[in-house]
Amino acid sequence: MKNNYKLNDIVEMKKPHACQTNSWQITRMGVDIKIKCLNCNREVMMDRLEFEKKLKRIIGGKNEQV
Ligand SMILES: [Zn+2]
């Protein structure tokens, strides 16, 4: 489950962003993962280990049914 995320997926983290939104889109997947807050468009970069630790659930791709 934890490794099922892919580029452009929408994910929920354990802690919401400072703007109280908890929907993020994965905008970059490399050694580091970059996620973008869907409310304020702020981007946060972290390494995969940290990302997986903070990840709560994968909501899915934008074009998939939620
Ligand atoms: Zn935000």
PDB file of the backbone (N, CA, C, O) and the ligand in Angstrom, with CONECT records:
HET     ZN  A 101       1
ATOM      1  N   MET A   1       0.833  -1.205   0.000  1.00  0.00           N
ATOM      2  CA  MET A   1       0.000   0.000   0.000  1.00  0.00           C
ATOM      3  C   MET A   1       0.867   1.253   0.000  1.00  0.00           C
ATOM      4  O   MET A   1       0.643   2.171  -0.789  1.00  0.00           O
ATOM      5  N   LYS A   2       1.833   1.285   0.867  1.00  0.00           N
ATOM      6  CA  LYS A   2       2.661   2.476   1.037  1.00  0.00           C
ATOM      7  C   LYS A   2       3.404   2.865  -0.231  1.00  0.00           C
ATOM      8  O   LYS A   2       3.669   4.044  -0.462  1.00  0.00           O
ATOM      9  N   ASN A   3       3.735   1.895  -1.039  1.00  0.00           N
ATOM     10  CA  ASN A   3       4.526   2.212  -2.219  1.00  0.00           C
ATOM     11  C   ASN A   3       3.691   2.305  -3.492  1.00  0.00           C
ATOM     12  O   ASN A   3       4.220   2.274  -4.603  1.00  0.00           O
ATOM     13  N   ASN A   4       2.409   2.417  -3.314  1.00  0.00           N
ATOM     14  CA  ASN A   4       1.526   2.468  -4.468  1.00  0.00           C
ATOM     15  C   ASN A   4       1.369   3.853  -5.070  1.00  0.00           C
ATOM     16  O   ASN A   4       0.662   4.017  -6.065  1.00  0.00           O
ATOM     17  N   TYR A   5       1.999   4.825  -4.501  1.00  0.00           N
ATOM     18  CA  TYR A   5       1.838   6.181  -5.005  1.00  0.00           C
ATOM     19  C   TYR A   5       2.629   6.380  -6.285  1.00  0.00           C
ATOM     20  O   TYR A   5       3.666   5.755  -6.509  1.00  0.00           O
ATOM     21  N   LYS A   6       2.109   7.264  -7.110  1.00  0.00           N
ATOM     22  CA  LYS A   6       2.803   7.592  -8.351  1.00  0.00           C
ATOM     23  C   LYS A   6       2.623   9.082  -8.650  1.00  0.00           C
ATOM     24  O   LYS A   6       1.849   9.786  -8.003  1.00  0.00           O
ATOM     25  N   LEU A   7       3.356   9.516  -9.636  1.00  0.00           N
ATOM     26  CA  LEU A   7       3.328  10.930  -9.981  1.00  0.00           C
ATOM     27  C   LEU A   7       1.902  11.401 -10.231  1.00  0.00           C
ATOM     28  O   LEU A   7       1.098  10.699 -10.845  1.00  0.00           O
ATOM     29  N   ASN A   8       1.608  12.588  -9.751  1.00  0.00           N
ATOM     30  CA  ASN A   8       0.310  13.251  -9.913  1.00  0.00           C
ATOM     31  C   ASN A   8      -0.798  12.691  -9.027  1.00  0.00           C
ATOM     32  O   ASN A   8      -1.933  13.165  -9.087  1.00  0.00           O
ATOM     33  N   ASP A   9      -0.486  11.697  -8.211  1.00  0.00           N
ATOM     34  CA  ASP A   9      -1.489  11.190  -7.280  1.00  0.00           C
ATOM     35  C   ASP A   9      -1.818  12.239  -6.218  1.00  0.00           C
ATOM     36  O   ASP A   9      -0.985  13.069  -5.853  1.00  0.00           O
ATOM     37  N   ILE A  10      -3.036  12.174  -5.746  1.00  0.00           N
ATOM     38  CA  ILE A  10      -3.437  13.011  -4.624  1.00  0.00           C
ATOM     39  C   ILE A  10      -3.280  12.174  -3.357  1.00  0.00           C
ATOM     40  O   ILE A  10      -3.734  11.032  -3.293  1.00  0.00           O
ATOM     41  N   VAL A  11      -2.639  12.751  -2.365  1.00  0.00           N
ATOM     42  CA  VAL A  11      -2.402  12.009  -1.129  1.00  0.00           C
ATOM     43  C   VAL A  11      -2.818  12.833   0.083  1.00  0.00           C
ATOM     44  O   VAL A  11      -2.914  14.059   0.030  1.00  0.00           O
ATOM     45  N   GLU A  12      -3.059  12.124   1.164  1.00  0.00           N
ATOM     46  CA  GLU A  12      -3.335  12.751   2.449  1.00  0.00           C
ATOM     47  C   GLU A  12      -2.165  12.473   3.361  1.00  0.00           C
ATOM     48  O   GLU A  12      -1.650  11.355   3.391  1.00  0.00           O
ATOM     49  N   MET A  13      -1.734  13.483   4.112  1.00  0.00           N
ATOM     50  CA  MET A  13      -0.627  13.292   5.022  1.00  0.00           C
ATOM     51  C   MET A  13      -1.165  13.178   6.450  1.00  0.00           C
ATOM     52  O   MET A  13      -2.335  13.460   6.705  1.00  0.00           O
ATOM     53  N   LYS A  14      -0.304  12.766   7.366  1.00  0.00           N
ATOM     54  CA  LYS A  14      -0.740  12.626   8.756  1.00  0.00           C
ATOM     55  C   LYS A  14      -1.077  13.971   9.366  1.00  0.00           C
ATOM     56  O   LYS A  14      -1.968  14.089  10.207  1.00  0.00           O
ATOM     57  N   LYS A  15      -0.342  14.986   8.922  1.00  0.00           N
ATOM     58  CA  LYS A  15      -0.634  16.333   9.415  1.00  0.00           C
ATOM     59  C   LYS A  15      -1.068  17.202   8.248  1.00  0.00           C
ATOM     60  O   LYS A  15      -0.415  17.208   7.204  1.00  0.00           O
ATOM     61  N   PRO A  16      -2.163  17.937   8.410  1.00  0.00           N
ATOM     62  CA  PRO A  16      -2.558  18.853   7.335  1.00  0.00           C
ATOM     63  C   PRO A  16      -1.543  19.982   7.187  1.00  0.00           C
ATOM     64  O   PRO A  16      -0.728  20.219   8.078  1.00  0.00           O
ATOM     65  N   HIS A  17      -1.600  20.657   6.080  1.00  0.00           N
ATOM     66  CA  HIS A  17      -0.733  21.803   5.855  1.00  0.00           C
ATOM     67  C   HIS A  17      -1.127  22.926   6.816  1.00  0.00           C
ATOM     68  O   HIS A  17      -2.177  22.865   7.456  1.00  0.00           O
ATOM     69  N   ALA A  18      -0.296  23.925   6.909  1.00  0.00           N
ATOM     70  CA  ALA A  18      -0.567  25.067   7.779  1.00  0.00           C
ATOM     71  C   ALA A  18      -1.869  25.774   7.399  1.00  0.00           C
ATOM     72  O   ALA A  18      -2.483  26.446   8.228  1.00  0.00           O
ATOM     73  N   CYS A  19      -2.282  25.618   6.149  1.00  0.00           N
ATOM     74  CA  CYS A  19      -3.527  26.247   5.708  1.00  0.00           C
ATOM     75  C   CYS A  19      -4.737  25.359   5.997  1.00  0.00           C
ATOM     76  O   CYS A  19      -5.845  25.665   5.556  1.00  0.00           O
ATOM     77  N   GLN A  20      -4.542  24.277   6.722  1.00  0.00           N
ATOM     78  CA  GLN A  20      -5.595  23.356   7.160  1.00  0.00           C
ATOM     79  C   GLN A  20      -6.093  22.408   6.078  1.00  0.00           C
ATOM     80  O   GLN A  20      -7.009  21.620   6.310  1.00  0.00           O
ATOM     81  N   THR A  21      -5.503  22.483   4.922  1.00  0.00           N
ATOM     82  CA  THR A  21      -5.892  21.562   3.854  1.00  0.00           C
ATOM     83  C   THR A  21      -5.043  20.302   3.947  1.00  0.00           C
ATOM     84  O   THR A  21      -3.847  20.359   4.232  1.00  0.00           O
ATOM     85  N   ASN A  22      -5.680  19.175   3.702  1.00  0.00           N
ATOM     86  CA  ASN A  22      -4.919  17.934   3.714  1.00  0.00           C
ATOM     87  C   ASN A  22      -5.086  17.162   2.409  1.00  0.00           C
ATOM     88  O   ASN A  22      -5.372  15.965   2.412  1.00  0.00           O
ATOM     89  N   SER A  23      -4.906  17.851   1.323  1.00  0.00           N
ATOM     90  CA  SER A  23      -4.866  17.207   0.016  1.00  0.00           C
ATOM     91  C   SER A  23      -3.634  17.709  -0.699  1.00  0.00           C
ATOM     92  O   SER A  23      -3.449  18.911  -0.895  1.00  0.00           O
ATOM     93  N   TRP A  24      -2.801  16.775  -1.082  1.00  0.00           N
ATOM     94  CA  TRP A  24      -1.539  17.117  -1.720  1.00  0.00           C
ATOM     95  C   TRP A  24      -1.423  16.358  -3.026  1.00  0.00           C
ATOM     96  O   TRP A  24      -1.915  15.236  -3.150  1.00  0.00           O
ATOM     97  N   GLN A  25      -0.782  16.961  -3.980  1.00  0.00           N
ATOM     98  CA  GLN A  25      -0.511  16.259  -5.228  1.00  0.00           C
ATOM     99  C   GLN A  25       0.981  16.032  -5.363  1.00  0.00           C
ATOM    100  O   GLN A  25       1.788  16.924  -5.100  1.00  0.00           O
ATOM    101  N   ILE A  26       1.335  14.832  -5.775  1.00  0.00           N
ATOM    102  CA  ILE A  26       2.748  14.524  -5.996  1.00  0.00           C
ATOM    103  C   ILE A  26       3.176  15.148  -7.319  1.00  0.00           C
ATOM    104  O   ILE A  26       2.669  14.773  -8.376  1.00  0.00           O
ATOM    105  N   THR A  27       4.093  16.087  -7.266  1.00  0.00           N
ATOM    106  CA  THR A  27       4.494  16.787  -8.484  1.00  0.00           C
ATOM    107  C   THR A  27       5.882  16.370  -8.952  1.00  0.00           C
ATOM    108  O   THR A  27       6.286  16.718 -10.062  1.00  0.00           O
ATOM    109  N   ARG A  28       6.603  15.647  -8.145  1.00  0.00           N
ATOM    110  CA  ARG A  28       7.926  15.199  -8.554  1.00  0.00           C
ATOM    111  C   ARG A  28       8.278  13.930  -7.799  1.00  0.00           C
ATOM    112  O   ARG A  28       8.087  13.837  -6.587  1.00  0.00           O
ATOM    113  N   MET A  29       8.791  12.962  -8.529  1.00  0.00           N
ATOM    114  CA  MET A  29       9.218  11.730  -7.885  1.00  0.00           C
ATOM    115  C   MET A  29      10.605  11.384  -8.353  1.00  0.00           C
ATOM    116  O   MET A  29      10.809  10.986  -9.499  1.00  0.00           O
ATOM    117  N   GLY A  30      11.552  11.537  -7.466  1.00  0.00           N
ATOM    118  CA  GLY A  30      12.912  11.161  -7.796  1.00  0.00           C
ATOM    119  C   GLY A  30      13.515  10.602  -6.529  1.00  0.00           C
ATOM    120  O   GLY A  30      12.871   9.832  -5.816  1.00  0.00           O
ATOM    121  N   VAL A  31      14.721  10.977  -6.249  1.00  0.00           N
ATOM    122  CA  VAL A  31      15.298  10.622  -4.952  1.00  0.00           C
ATOM    123  C   VAL A  31      14.463  11.322  -3.874  1.00  0.00           C
ATOM    124  O   VAL A  31      14.223  10.788  -2.791  1.00  0.00           O
ATOM    125  N   ASP A  32      14.038  12.526  -4.217  1.00  0.00           N
ATOM    126  CA  ASP A  32      13.153  13.261  -3.332  1.00  0.00           C
ATOM    127  C   ASP A  32      11.750  13.312  -3.922  1.00  0.00           C
ATOM    128  O   ASP A  32      11.552  13.204  -5.132  1.00  0.00           O
ATOM    129  N   ILE A  33      10.798  13.477  -3.034  1.00  0.00           N
ATOM    130  CA  ILE A  33       9.400  13.588  -3.441  1.00  0.00           C
ATOM    131  C   ILE A  33       8.968  15.035  -3.219  1.00  0.00           C
ATOM    132  O   ILE A  33       9.262  15.635  -2.185  1.00  0.00           O
ATOM    133  N   LYS A  34       8.281  15.569  -4.187  1.00  0.00           N
ATOM    134  CA  LYS A  34       7.765  16.913  -4.028  1.00  0.00           C
ATOM    135  C   LYS A  34       6.242  16.838  -4.044  1.00  0.00           C
ATOM    136  O   LYS A  34       5.650  16.242  -4.944  1.00  0.00           O
ATOM    137  N   ILE A  35       5.624  17.441  -3.055  1.00  0.00           N
ATOM    138  CA  ILE A  35       4.170  17.465  -3.032  1.00  0.00           C
ATOM    139  C   ILE A  35       3.689  18.902  -2.975  1.00  0.00           C
ATOM    140  O   ILE A  35       4.348  19.780  -2.419  1.00  0.00           O
ATOM    141  N   LYS A  36       2.527  19.117  -3.563  1.00  0.00           N
ATOM    142  CA  LYS A  36       1.976  20.465  -3.643  1.00  0.00           C
ATOM    143  C   LYS A  36       0.642  20.495  -2.932  1.00  0.00           C
ATOM    144  O   LYS A  36      -0.227  19.658  -3.177  1.00  0.00           O
ATOM    145  N   CYS A  37       0.486  21.458  -2.057  1.00  0.00           N
ATOM    146  CA  CYS A  37      -0.782  21.644  -1.366  1.00  0.00           C
ATOM    147  C   CYS A  37      -1.828  22.123  -2.374  1.00  0.00           C
ATOM    148  O   CYS A  37      -1.607  23.098  -3.093  1.00  0.00           O
ATOM    149  N   LEU A  38      -2.960  21.432  -2.419  1.00  0.00           N
ATOM    150  CA  LEU A  38      -3.964  21.748  -3.439  1.00  0.00           C
ATOM    151  C   LEU A  38      -4.725  23.030  -3.129  1.00  0.00           C
ATOM    152  O   LEU A  38      -5.408  23.575  -3.997  1.00  0.00           O
ATOM    153  N   ASN A  39      -4.613  23.502  -1.926  1.00  0.00           N
ATOM    154  CA  ASN A  39      -5.318  24.736  -1.580  1.00  0.00           C
ATOM    155  C   ASN A  39      -4.475  25.975  -1.874  1.00  0.00           C
ATOM    156  O   ASN A  39      -4.935  26.895  -2.549  1.00  0.00           O
ATOM    157  N   CYS A  40      -3.256  25.998  -1.373  1.00  0.00           N
ATOM    158  CA  CYS A  40      -2.445  27.216  -1.497  1.00  0.00           C
ATOM    159  C   CYS A  40      -1.286  27.054  -2.482  1.00  0.00           C
ATOM    160  O   CYS A  40      -0.509  27.985  -2.690  1.00  0.00           O
ATOM    161  N   ASN A  41      -1.172  25.860  -3.091  1.00  0.00           N
ATOM    162  CA  ASN A  41      -0.144  25.611  -4.104  1.00  0.00           C
ATOM    163  C   ASN A  41       1.286  25.676  -3.589  1.00  0.00           C
ATOM    164  O   ASN A  41       2.226  25.713  -4.383  1.00  0.00           O
ATOM    165  N   ARG A  42       1.459  25.690  -2.299  1.00  0.00           N
ATOM    166  CA  ARG A  42       2.790  25.660  -1.719  1.00  0.00           C
ATOM    167  C   ARG A  42       3.388  24.277  -1.954  1.00  0.00           C
ATOM    168  O   ARG A  42       2.691  23.272  -1.817  1.00  0.00           O
ATOM    169  N   GLU A  43       4.660  24.214  -2.303  1.00  0.00           N
ATOM    170  CA  GLU A  43       5.288  22.925  -2.543  1.00  0.00           C
ATOM    171  C   GLU A  43       6.263  22.577  -1.431  1.00  0.00           C
ATOM    172  O   GLU A  43       6.974  23.432  -0.902  1.00  0.00           O
ATOM    173  N   VAL A  44       6.273  21.309  -1.099  1.00  0.00           N
ATOM    174  CA  VAL A  44       7.155  20.820  -0.047  1.00  0.00           C
ATOM    175  C   VAL A  44       7.960  19.657  -0.609  1.00  0.00           C
ATOM    176  O   VAL A  44       7.411  18.782  -1.278  1.00  0.00           O
ATOM    177  N   MET A  45       9.247  19.648  -0.338  1.00  0.00           N
ATOM    178  CA  MET A  45      10.096  18.574  -0.825  1.00  0.00           C
ATOM    179  C   MET A  45      10.643  17.796   0.358  1.00  0.00           C
ATOM    180  O   MET A  45      11.046  18.374   1.367  1.00  0.00           O
ATOM    181  N   MET A  46      10.650  16.489   0.219  1.00  0.00           N
ATOM    182  CA  MET A  46      11.223  15.649   1.276  1.00  0.00           C
ATOM    183  C   MET A  46      11.729  14.362   0.649  1.00  0.00           C
ATOM    184  O   MET A  46      11.378  14.033  -0.484  1.00  0.00           O
ATOM    185  N   ASP A  47      12.556  13.637   1.392  1.00  0.00           N
ATOM    186  CA  ASP A  47      13.018  12.388   0.802  1.00  0.00           C
ATOM    187  C   ASP A  47      11.956  11.301   0.979  1.00  0.00           C
ATOM    188  O   ASP A  47      11.020  11.437   1.767  1.00  0.00           O
ATOM    189  N   ARG A  48      12.133  10.222   0.220  1.00  0.00           N
ATOM    190  CA  ARG A  48      11.110   9.175   0.181  1.00  0.00           C
ATOM    191  C   ARG A  48      10.791   8.602   1.552  1.00  0.00           C
ATOM    192  O   ARG A  48       9.629   8.354   1.872  1.00  0.00           O
ATOM    193  N   LEU A  49      11.796   8.398   2.340  1.00  0.00           N
ATOM    194  CA  LEU A  49      11.612   7.809   3.655  1.00  0.00           C
ATOM    195  C   LEU A  49      10.706   8.685   4.508  1.00  0.00           C
ATOM    196  O   LEU A  49       9.786   8.211   5.175  1.00  0.00           O
ATOM    197  N   GLU A  50      10.997   9.968   4.462  1.00  0.00           N
ATOM    198  CA  GLU A  50      10.209  10.915   5.237  1.00  0.00           C
ATOM    199  C   GLU A  50       8.780  10.976   4.703  1.00  0.00           C
ATOM    200  O   GLU A  50       7.815  11.010   5.466  1.00  0.00           O
ATOM    201  N   PHE A  51       8.670  10.987   3.401  1.00  0.00           N
ATOM    202  CA  PHE A  51       7.361  11.020   2.767  1.00  0.00           C
ATOM    203  C   PHE A  51       6.514   9.834   3.210  1.00  0.00           C
ATOM    204  O   PHE A  51       5.350   9.996   3.577  1.00  0.00           O
ATOM    205  N   GLU A  52       7.097   8.654   3.173  1.00  0.00           N
ATOM    206  CA  GLU A  52       6.341   7.456   3.521  1.00  0.00           C
ATOM    207  C   GLU A  52       5.985   7.428   4.994  1.00  0.00           C
ATOM    208  O   GLU A  52       4.977   6.843   5.390  1.00  0.00           O
ATOM    209  N   LYS A  53       6.818   8.064   5.800  1.00  0.00           N
ATOM    210  CA  LYS A  53       6.522   8.145   7.223  1.00  0.00           C
ATOM    211  C   LYS A  53       5.346   9.082   7.482  1.00  0.00           C
ATOM    212  O   LYS A  53       4.535   8.848   8.378  1.00  0.00           O
ATOM    213  N   LYS A  54       5.268  10.141   6.687  1.00  0.00           N
ATOM    214  CA  LYS A  54       4.235  11.149   6.907  1.00  0.00           C
ATOM    215  C   LYS A  54       2.950  10.864   6.139  1.00  0.00           C
ATOM    216  O   LYS A  54       1.914  11.483   6.383  1.00  0.00           O
ATOM    217  N   LEU A  55       3.034   9.930   5.220  1.00  0.00           N
ATOM    218  CA  LEU A  55       1.888   9.611   4.376  1.00  0.00           C
ATOM    219  C   LEU A  55       0.784   8.920   5.179  1.00  0.00           C
ATOM    220  O   LEU A  55       1.039   7.982   5.934  1.00  0.00           O
ATOM    221  N   LYS A  56      -0.419   9.395   5.004  1.00  0.00           N
ATOM    222  CA  LYS A  56      -1.552   8.747   5.673  1.00  0.00           C
ATOM    223  C   LYS A  56      -2.291   7.840   4.697  1.00  0.00           C
ATOM    224  O   LYS A  56      -2.476   6.652   4.963  1.00  0.00           O
ATOM    225  N   ARG A  57      -2.706   8.392   3.587  1.00  0.00           N
ATOM    226  CA  ARG A  57      -3.319   7.526   2.589  1.00  0.00           C
ATOM    227  C   ARG A  57      -3.219   8.126   1.197  1.00  0.00           C
ATOM    228  O   ARG A  57      -3.054   9.331   1.009  1.00  0.00           O
ATOM    229  N   ILE A  58      -3.328   7.232   0.244  1.00  0.00           N
ATOM    230  CA  ILE A  58      -3.276   7.647  -1.148  1.00  0.00           C
ATOM    231  C   ILE A  58      -4.708   7.740  -1.640  1.00  0.00           C
ATOM    232  O   ILE A  58      -5.452   6.760  -1.602  1.00  0.00           O
ATOM    233  N   ILE A  59      -5.079   8.887  -2.087  1.00  0.00           N
ATOM    234  CA  ILE A  59      -6.447   9.062  -2.568  1.00  0.00           C
ATOM    235  C   ILE A  59      -6.557   8.594  -4.016  1.00  0.00           C
ATOM    236  O   ILE A  59      -7.576   8.033  -4.419  1.00  0.00           O
ATOM    237  N   GLY A  60      -5.508   8.828  -4.788  1.00  0.00           N
ATOM    238  CA  GLY A  60      -5.490   8.304  -6.137  1.00  0.00           C
ATOM    239  C   GLY A  60      -5.192   9.355  -7.172  1.00  0.00           C
ATOM    240  O   GLY A  60      -4.973  10.525  -6.857  1.00  0.00           O
ATOM    241  N   GLY A  61      -5.187   8.926  -8.388  1.00  0.00           N
ATOM    242  CA  GLY A  61      -4.895   9.840  -9.490  1.00  0.00           C
ATOM    243  C   GLY A  61      -6.057  10.764  -9.753  1.00  0.00           C
ATOM    244  O   GLY A  61      -7.194  10.472  -9.383  1.00  0.00           O
ATOM    245  N   LYS A  62      -5.774  11.872 -10.388  1.00  0.00           N
ATOM    246  CA  LYS A  62      -6.793  12.880 -10.647  1.00  0.00           C
ATOM    247  C   LYS A  62      -7.893  12.367 -11.555  1.00  0.00           C
ATOM    248  O   LYS A  62      -9.032  12.827 -11.467  1.00  0.00           O
ATOM    249  N   ASN A  63      -7.575  11.430 -12.419  1.00  0.00           N
ATOM    250  CA  ASN A  63      -8.545  10.964 -13.379  1.00  0.00           C
ATOM    251  C   ASN A  63      -9.259   9.686 -12.946  1.00  0.00           C
ATOM    252  O   ASN A  63     -10.080   9.132 -13.676  1.00  0.00           O
ATOM    253  N   GLU A  64      -8.925   9.239 -11.746  1.00  0.00           N
ATOM    254  CA  GLU A  64      -9.569   8.030 -11.264  1.00  0.00           C
ATOM    255  C   GLU A  64     -10.718   8.386 -10.344  1.00  0.00           C
ATOM    256  O   GLU A  64     -10.753   9.471  -9.764  1.00  0.00           O
ATOM    257  N   GLN A  65     -11.649   7.470 -10.219  1.00  0.00           N
ATOM    258  CA  GLN A  65     -12.757   7.673  -9.289  1.00  0.00           C
ATOM    259  C   GLN A  65     -12.217   7.584  -7.872  1.00  0.00           C
ATOM    260  O   GLN A  65     -11.398   6.719  -7.562  1.00  0.00           O
ATOM    261  N   VAL A  66     -12.672   8.469  -7.027  1.00  0.00           N
ATOM    262  CA  VAL A  66     -12.221   8.441  -5.636  1.00  0.00           C
ATOM    263  C   VAL A  66     -13.167   7.569  -4.836  1.00  0.00           C
ATOM    264  O   VAL A  66     -12.981   7.400  -3.631  1.00  0.00           O
TER     265      VAL A  66
HETATM  266 ZN    ZN A 101      -1.636  24.771   1.989  1.00  0.00          ZN2+
END
